[in-house]
Amino acid sequence: MNKRTRLLLASAAAVAGAGGLIALAATPKPAPGHPAGVQLAAAQAADDDPADRRVFFGELHLHTGQSFDAYSIMGTRSTPDEAYRFARGEPISYFGQTVQRPRPLDFTAVTDHAEYMGTLNQLDDPTSPLAKSELGKFLREHPLQGFMRIFTVNAMHQNLPELNAQAAMARAWKAEVEAADRNYQPGKFTTFVAYEWTSMPDQKINLHRNVIFRNAPPPAPFSSADSQRPEDLWSYLERLRGQGIEALAIPHNGNASGGRMYDWNDSDGHPISEAYAQRRAFNEPLTEVFQNKGQSETAPELSPADEFSNFEVMEQLLTGGPSPVNGSYARQAIGRGLVVQAKVGANPFKFGFVGASDYHSGLSNGDENAYAGQGALSVDPKVNLPSREQAERLLAPPRHGAQPATLAERAHERADEVLGSGGIYGSAGLTGVWAEHNTRESIYAALRRKETFATSGPTIRIRFFGGWQVADDALSRADWVKTAYRTSTPMGGDLPARSAAARGPGFIVQAAKDPTSGNLDRIQIVKVWLEGGDYREKVFDVVWSPERKRDAAGKVPAVRDTVDLKTATYANSVGAAVLNGVWHDPEFDPAKPAVYYARAIEIPTPRWNTILAVRRGLPLPPHLPATIQERAVSSPIWYTPPA
């Protein structure tokens, strides 16, 4: 047993002691990617039945005025308290208006940037040393340039003494923790203490992670000023587990990582090793695939045969300039994980899926009519409708879409120019979990075991099970969920060992629409498998709304588009409210590792930019999609042949 395996076992033991999240497997043999047989399992009471798990929807990536970019560039002054109150459906004051989320969330994590957290908020006190300083005056009069200066100082591991950063950050972290604890209502609304680790190598490569704590947090967060290497963040998490503090990290915006988020190599440029793969899979069991700044599921260049891959694509760095697609998307990472596992014996990219907003307003709402540009404005005419001038700017073509640049090179440009046209951004994503209770322990356990799914905003509910004895009529039984938990594997898990007599794996999938959004078009299963020394992928249509049939080529026709672009409305006269299906892999090869996940897709509905243009009497922007087919993706299920 090497030193790294001993460390991981110690971490596992610490987590198990803290709440039973991890248990050592006896039989069957340990799943690949989990060191020395460590299996991630649910932390559940003895009387909890998995079949009683309910769906909970929540937000795992949200910024308030405690984040220095939200404060300086966007003028956000919302507090973590206000963010939690808004999330659970209470009215709050926002830029002088009363706003309220139409439907409360079940859980929320405020993830303000660790870097200079709360530091600029000292400017709110005119008697503070920072407010009285020349730097404070500069920050007030030139917020964008001030942001650039602080960002550059952080990236270069330097310090600005006038900021009094350490003391301010300590106060801010204390306030974050207290706000989360104060707003936690077990059984009704769950909060998590959390933050964002904002690593940005070369001042433009996005390697950001959100760190979510199960319960008690540490005295201070680990920031990118401490290190920009993900491996050092993992070391921090491993040290905390030794102290009984359990947490996980969630990467986001792989699409803006310049190909580095799911690279073949580690931070030092060395090929991924077994130890690296084990550590990454253990510390990062989830990845964010839907959010405001584009999706990271896949891209047309990587999945040309996937007719739905051209969805909310933003292939650019956060500072401008193109971001290569290879190494930037989760589906490719799943395939690369199989390749790496075949080489080193462990899979670094064995993750589940979550969605979030990444809004910097403190207000989490994924509805298309509740978003305009950067989340600081709303398309809803009852809530802060952008002026015509603002709308024209938001809907204009991007100004810097083709030229790579660092933030430092943009230091004298206006905030809206740095951020680009608001139209390239989308509305918020959302995370769904299947858990027994609305508590920190139960929801965190669901995150750990990857019984999660991501949506592009609506509360689409999706279930996904896989097994070797799935009957074609499985869904006809009243207790099919109970049977599925007993005989099959839910999303996020591994198929058990296959008996010689078993046919290919069968999968049960069910999706239910958001009551306030579009009907469902179809459910698909995405398969990724190992083929020689590379991976392959294929998308299978499993079930679709009943007004269509496969054509002669076996293709399911597109659902009819009911969107009226003149009024930015649609009709639920097509599609289905609920879709169910059982599917067996017709191309299964028991010798080849494979991964499966489900994707539910809505009928077309108006995208936020169409709603805004219609309500402001502006022409529809030709460079932006007029409609959107919202969706949900389940966490995968893995098949591994016997060693």
Residue pairs with C-beta under 8 A, 6 or more apart in sequence:
1 9
1 36
2 275
4 35
4 275
4 278
4 279
5 35
5 36
5 275
5 278
7 238
8 35
8 36
8 38
8 238
8 278
8 279
8 282
9 35
9 36
9 38
10 241
10 242
11 238
11 241
11 242
11 282
12 22
12 24
12 35
12 38
14 241
14 242
14 243
14 244
14 246
15 21
15 22
15 241
15 246
16 22
16 23
17 244
18 214
18 215
18 241
18 244
18 245
18 246
19 43
19 214
19 215
19 246
19 441
19 445
20 41
20 43
20 44
21 40
21 41
21 42
21 43
21 214
21 246
21 444
21 445
21 448
22 38
22 39
22 40
22 41
22 448
23 39
23 41
24 37
24 38
24 39
25 31
25 34
25 37
25 38
25 39
28 496
28 497
29 37
29 497
29 643
30 36
30 37
30 38
30 39
31 39
31 494
31 638
31 640
32 341
32 345
32 346
32 347
32 640
33 277
33 278
33 281
33 337
33 341
33 346
33 347
33 348
33 350
34 40
34 278
34 281
34 282
35 278
35 282
35 346
38 282
40 285
40 448
40 449
40 450
41 449
42 48
42 50
42 445
42 446
42 448
42 449
42 451
43 441
43 442
43 444
43 445
43 448
44 50
44 436
44 442
44 445
45 436
48 436
49 436
49 482
49 485
50 436
50 485
50 490
51 479
51 481
51 482
51 485
51 486
52 436
53 434
53 435
53 436
53 446
53 451
54 434
54 435
54 436
55 432
55 433
55 434
55 461
56 106
56 107
56 190
56 432
56 433
56 434
56 435
56 438
56 443
57 105
57 106
57 107
57 430
57 431
57 432
57 459
58 105
58 106
58 107
58 108
58 109
58 190
58 430
58 431
58 433
58 443
59 87
59 105
59 107
59 108
59 109
59 356
59 357
59 364
59 428
59 430
59 431
60 108
60 109
60 111
60 192
60 194
60 210
60 212
60 250
60 288
60 354
60 356
60 431
61 109
61 111
61 196
61 210
61 250
61 252
61 288
61 291
61 356
61 357
61 358
62 83
62 87
62 108
62 109
62 110
62 111
62 356
62 357
62 358
62 359
62 362
62 364
63 69
63 70
63 76
63 110
63 111
63 112
63 113
63 196
63 358
63 359
63 360
63 361
63 362
64 70
64 76
64 78
64 79
64 80
64 82
64 83
64 110
64 112
64 362
65 71
65 76
65 77
65 78
65 79
65 121
65 362
66 79
66 80
66 112
66 117
66 118
66 121
66 172
66 175
66 176
67 76
67 112
67 113
67 117
67 196
67 360
68 113
68 115
68 116
68 117
68 119
68 120
68 147
68 150
69 113
69 147
69 151
69 360
70 76
70 112
70 360
70 361
70 362
71 77
71 120
71 121
72 120
72 139
72 143
72 144
72 146
72 147
72 150
73 143
73 144
73 147
73 360
73 415
73 418
73 419
74 360
74 361
74 374
74 376
74 415
75 143
75 376
76 360
76 361
76 362
76 376
77 124
78 92
78 94
78 361
78 362
78 363
79 175
79 179
79 362
80 110
80 112
80 175
80 176
80 179
80 180
80 362
81 179
81 182
81 183
82 92
82 94
82 362
83 108
83 110
83 362
83 363
83 364
84 108
84 110
84 179
84 180
84 183
84 189
84 191
85 92
85 183
86 92
86 99
86 100
86 101
86 362
86 363
86 364
87 101
87 104
87 105
87 108
87 189
87 364
88 104
88 105
88 108
88 183
88 185
88 188
88 189
89 100
89 101
89 103
89 104
89 105
90 100
91 98
91 99
91 100
92 98
92 99
92 100
93 99
94 361
94 363
94 384
95 376
95 384
97 383
97 384
99 363
99 378
99 383
99 384
101 363
101 364
101 365
102 365
102 367
102 516
103 459
103 516
104 189
105 189
105 364
106 189
106 190
106 438
107 189
107 190
107 191
107 192
107 433
107 438
107 443
108 189
108 190
108 191
108 192
108 364
109 180
109 191
109 192
109 193
109 194
109 210
109 212
110 176
110 179
110 180
110 191
110 194
110 362
111 194
111 195
111 196
111 210
111 211
112 118
112 172
112 176
112 195
112 196
113 195
113 196
113 198
113 223
114 169
114 195
114 196
114 197
114 198
114 221
114 222
114 223
114 224
115 154
115 198
115 223
115 224
115 225
116 150
116 154
116 163
116 165
116 168
116 169
117 168
117 169
117 172
117 173
117 176
117 195
117 221
118 168
118 169
118 171
118 172
118 173
118 175
119 130
119 150
119 163
119 164
119 165
119 168
119 169
119 172
120 139
120 150
121 168
121 172
122 128
122 129
122 130
122 131
122 136
122 163
122 164
122 168
123 130
123 131
123 136
123 139
123 140
125 131
126 132
128 136
129 162
129 164
130 136
130 139
130 162
130 163
130 164
131 140
133 162
134 162
135 146
135 160
135 162
135 163
136 162
138 145
138 146
138 149
139 146
143 415
144 411
144 413
144 414
144 415
144 418
145 411
145 412
148 407
148 408
148 410
148 411
149 160
149 411
150 160
150 163
151 203
151 407
151 408
152 203
152 407
152 408
153 159
153 160
154 224
154 225
155 200
155 203
157 225
159 165
169 220
170 220
173 195
173 219
173 220
173 221
176 193
176 195
177 193
177 217
179 191
180 191
180 192
180 193
180 194
181 191
181 193
183 189
183 191
184 190
184 191
184 440
186 437
186 438
186 439
186 440
187 437
187 438
187 439
188 438
189 438
190 438
190 439
190 440
190 443
191 440
192 212
192 213
192 214
192 440
192 444
193 213
193 217
194 210
194 211
194 212
194 213
195 210
195 211
195 221
196 208
196 209
196 210
196 211
197 208
197 209
197 210
197 211
197 221
197 222
197 223
197 224
197 233
197 249
198 208
198 223
198 224
199 207
199 208
199 209
199 224
199 227
199 228
199 229
199 230
199 233
200 206
200 207
200 208
200 224
200 228
200 318
201 207
201 228
201 260
202 406
203 319
203 406
203 407
203 408
204 258
204 317
204 318
204 319
204 321
204 404
204 405
204 406
204 407
205 257
205 258
205 260
205 317
206 253
206 254
206 256
206 257
206 258
206 261
206 317
206 318
207 228
207 230
207 251
207 257
207 260
207 261
208 251
208 252
208 253
209 230
209 233
209 249
209 250
209 251
209 252
209 284
210 249
210 250
210 252
210 288
210 356
211 221
211 222
211 233
211 237
211 247
211 248
211 249
211 250
212 247
212 248
212 249
212 250
212 444
212 447
213 245
213 246
213 247
214 246
214 247
214 440
214 441
214 444
215 246
215 440
215 441
216 244
216 245
217 245
217 247
218 240
218 243
218 245
222 232
222 233
222 236
226 232
226 236
227 233
229 267
230 249
230 267
230 280
231 266
231 267
231 276
231 279
233 249
233 283
234 249
234 279
234 280
234 283
234 284
237 247
237 248
237 249
237 283
238 279
238 283
240 246
240 247
246 444
248 283
248 284
248 285
248 286
248 447
248 448
249 283
249 284
250 284
250 286
250 287
250 288
250 354
251 261
251 284
251 287
251 288
252 287
252 288
252 291
252 296
252 356
252 358
253 261
253 288
253 291
253 293
253 294
253 296
253 318
253 358
254 261
254 262
254 287
254 296
254 327
254 328
254 329
254 330
254 333
255 293
255 294
255 295
255 296
255 299
255 313
255 314
255 315
255 323
255 328
255 329
256 293
256 294
256 314
256 316
256 317
256 318
256 323
256 328
257 323
257 327
257 328
258 317
258 323
258 324
258 328
259 323
259 324
259 325
259 326
259 327
259 328
260 327
260 328
261 296
261 327
261 328
261 333
262 327
262 328
262 329
262 330
262 332
262 333
262 336
262 349
263 327
264 271
264 272
264 327
264 336
264 340
265 271
265 272
266 272
266 273
266 276
272 340
272 344
272 348
273 344
274 344
274 345
274 346
276 348
277 340
277 341
277 344
277 346
277 347
277 348
278 346
280 348
280 349
281 346
281 347
281 348
281 349
281 350
281 351
284 351
285 350
285 351
285 352
285 447
285 448
285 450
286 351
286 352
286 353
286 354
286 447
286 450
286 452
286 635
287 296
287 330
287 333
287 351
287 352
287 353
287 354
288 296
288 353
288 354
288 355
288 356
288 429
288 454
289 295
289 296
289 297
289 330
289 353
289 354
289 355
289 429
289 454
289 633
290 296
290 297
290 312
290 355
290 356
290 429
290 430
290 454
290 455
290 456
290 457
291 355
291 356
291 357
291 358
291 428
291 429
292 357
292 358
292 359
292 374
292 375
292 425
292 426
292 427
292 428
292 429
293 314
293 318
293 358
293 425
293 426
294 312
294 313
294 314
294 315
294 424
294 425
294 426
295 311
295 312
295 313
295 314
295 426
295 429
295 456
296 328
296 329
296 330
297 309
297 311
297 329
297 330
297 331
297 353
297 633
298 306
298 309
298 329
298 330
298 331
298 332
299 309
299 313
299 315
299 325
299 328
299 329
300 306
300 309
300 310
300 313
301 325
302 309
302 325
302 326
302 329
302 331
302 332
303 309
303 331
303 537
303 539
305 538
305 539
306 526
306 537
306 539
307 539
308 524
308 539
308 599
308 601
308 629
308 631
311 456
311 628
311 629
311 631
312 426
312 456
312 628
314 424
314 425
314 426
315 322
315 323
315 325
315 328
316 322
316 323
316 401
316 420
316 424
317 323
317 404
319 404
319 405
319 406
319 407
319 410
319 418
320 400
320 401
320 403
320 404
320 405
320 410
320 418
320 420
321 400
321 402
321 403
321 404
321 405
322 402
322 404
325 332
326 332
327 333
330 349
330 351
330 353
331 526
331 528
331 537
333 349
333 351
334 349
334 528
334 535
334 595
334 636
335 528
335 530
335 534
335 535
335 536
335 537
335 595
336 349
336 535
337 347
337 348
337 349
337 350
337 595
338 347
338 528
338 529
338 530
338 535
338 593
338 594
338 595
339 530
339 533
339 534
339 535
340 346
340 347
340 348
340 349
341 347
341 593
342 530
342 533
342 593
350 638
351 450
351 635
352 447
352 450
352 451
352 452
352 491
352 492
352 635
352 636
353 452
353 453
353 454
353 597
353 633
353 634
353 635
353 636
354 429
354 431
354 447
354 452
354 454
355 428
355 429
355 430
355 431
355 454
355 455
355 456
355 457
356 428
356 429
356 430
356 431
357 364
357 365
357 366
357 375
357 428
357 429
358 428
359 374
359 375
359 428
360 374
360 375
360 376
361 374
361 375
361 376
363 375
364 428
365 371
365 428
366 427
366 428
366 429
366 430
366 455
366 456
366 457
366 458
367 427
367 457
367 516
368 379
368 427
368 457
368 605
368 606
368 607
368 608
368 611
368 628
369 378
369 379
369 380
369 608
369 611
370 378
370 379
370 380
370 383
370 427
371 378
371 379
371 426
371 427
371 428
371 608
372 378
372 379
372 386
372 390
372 391
372 394
372 422
372 608
372 612
373 386
373 390
373 394
373 422
373 423
373 425
374 419
374 422
374 425
375 428
377 384
377 385
377 386
377 390
377 394
378 384
378 385
379 385
379 386
379 608
379 611
379 612
379 615
381 615
385 615
385 616
386 394
386 612
386 616
388 616
388 617
388 618
391 612
391 613
391 616
391 618
392 618
393 416
393 421
393 422
394 421
394 422
394 423
394 609
394 612
395 421
395 422
395 423
395 609
395 612
395 613
395 618
395 621
395 624
396 421
396 423
396 621
397 421
397 423
397 621
397 623
398 420
398 421
398 423
398 424
399 417
399 420
399 421
400 417
400 418
400 420
401 420
401 424
407 418
410 417
410 418
416 422
423 609
423 621
423 623
423 624
424 624
426 456
426 607
426 608
426 628
427 456
427 457
427 608
428 457
429 454
429 455
429 456
429 457
430 454
430 455
430 456
430 457
430 458
430 459
431 452
431 453
431 454
431 455
432 452
432 453
432 454
432 455
432 459
432 460
432 461
432 462
432 632
433 443
433 446
433 447
433 451
433 452
433 453
434 446
434 451
434 452
434 463
434 490
434 491
435 442
435 443
435 445
435 446
435 451
436 442
437 443
446 452
449 492
449 493
450 491
450 492
450 493
450 635
451 490
451 491
451 492
451 493
451 635
452 491
452 492
452 635
453 462
453 464
453 491
453 632
453 633
453 634
453 635
454 632
454 633
455 630
455 631
455 632
455 633
456 628
456 630
456 631
456 632
457 630
458 513
458 514
458 516
458 517
458 518
458 602
458 630
458 632
459 514
459 515
459 517
460 511
460 512
460 513
460 514
460 517
460 520
460 600
460 602
460 630
460 631
460 632
461 511
461 512
461 632
462 509
462 510
462 511
462 512
462 523
462 598
462 600
462 632
462 633
462 634
463 481
463 490
463 491
463 508
463 509
463 510
463 511
463 634
464 490
464 491
464 507
464 508
464 509
464 597
464 598
464 634
464 635
464 637
465 484
465 485
465 488
465 489
465 490
465 491
465 507
465 508
465 509
465 637
466 488
466 489
466 495
466 505
466 506
466 507
466 508
466 596
466 637
466 639
467 484
467 487
467 488
467 489
467 495
467 496
467 505
467 506
468 495
468 496
468 498
468 499
468 502
468 503
468 505
468 506
469 487
469 502
469 506
470 487
470 488
470 505
470 506
470 507
470 508
470 582
470 584
471 506
471 582
472 582
473 582
474 480
474 483
474 484
474 506
474 508
474 582
475 508
475 510
475 580
475 581
475 582
477 483
480 508
484 490
484 508
488 508
489 495
489 496
489 637
490 637
491 597
491 598
491 634
491 635
491 636
491 637
492 635
492 636
492 637
493 637
493 638
494 637
494 638
494 639
494 640
495 505
495 637
495 638
495 639
495 640
497 642
498 505
498 590
498 639
498 642
503 584
503 588
504 584
504 585
504 586
504 588
505 584
505 585
505 588
505 596
505 639
506 582
506 583
506 584
506 585
507 525
507 542
507 582
507 583
507 584
507 585
507 596
507 598
507 637
508 581
508 582
509 523
509 525
509 542
509 543
509 580
509 581
509 582
509 583
509 598
509 634
510 578
510 579
510 580
510 581
511 520
511 523
511 578
511 579
511 598
511 600
511 632
512 520
512 577
512 578
513 519
513 520
513 575
513 576
513 577
513 578
513 602
514 630
517 602
517 605
517 630
518 570
518 572
518 575
518 602
518 603
518 604
518 605
518 630
519 545
519 572
519 574
519 575
519 576
519 577
519 602
519 603
520 545
520 575
520 576
520 577
520 578
520 579
520 600
520 601
520 602
520 603
521 544
521 545
521 559
521 575
521 601
521 602
521 603
521 629
522 541
522 542
522 543
522 544
522 545
522 556
522 559
522 579
522 600
522 601
523 541
523 542
523 543
523 544
523 579
523 581
523 598
523 599
523 600
523 601
524 539
524 540
524 541
524 542
524 598
524 599
524 600
524 601
525 539
525 540
525 542
525 583
525 596
525 597
525 598
525 599
526 537
526 538
526 539
526 540
526 596
526 597
526 598
526 599
526 633
527 537
527 538
527 539
527 540
527 585
527 587
527 594
527 595
527 596
528 535
528 536
528 537
528 594
528 595
528 596
529 535
529 536
529 537
529 589
529 592
529 593
529 594
529 595
530 592
530 593
530 594
531 592
538 587
539 599
540 583
541 550
541 556
542 581
542 583
542 598
543 579
543 580
543 581
544 556
544 559
544 579
545 559
545 574
545 575
545 576
545 579
545 603
546 576
547 559
547 560
547 574
548 556
548 557
548 559
550 556
551 557
559 574
559 575
559 603
559 604
560 574
560 603
561 603
561 604
561 627
562 570
562 571
562 572
562 573
562 574
562 603
562 604
563 569
563 570
563 604
563 605
563 606
563 610
563 626
563 627
564 570
565 606
565 610
565 614
565 620
565 626
566 614
567 614
568 606
568 610
568 611
568 613
568 614
568 615
569 606
570 603
570 604
570 605
570 606
572 603
574 603
575 602
575 603
579 600
585 594
585 596
588 594
590 641
591 641
592 641
593 638
593 639
593 640
593 641
594 638
594 639
595 636
595 637
595 638
595 639
596 636
596 637
596 639
597 633
597 634
597 635
597 636
597 637
598 633
598 634
599 631
599 632
599 633
599 634
600 631
600 632
600 633
601 629
601 630
601 631
602 629
602 630
602 631
603 629
604 627
604 628
604 629
605 627
605 628
605 629
605 630
606 614
606 626
606 627
606 628
607 624
607 625
607 626
607 627
607 628
609 620
609 621
609 624
609 625
609 626
610 620
610 626
610 627
612 618
613 619
613 620
613 621
614 620
620 626
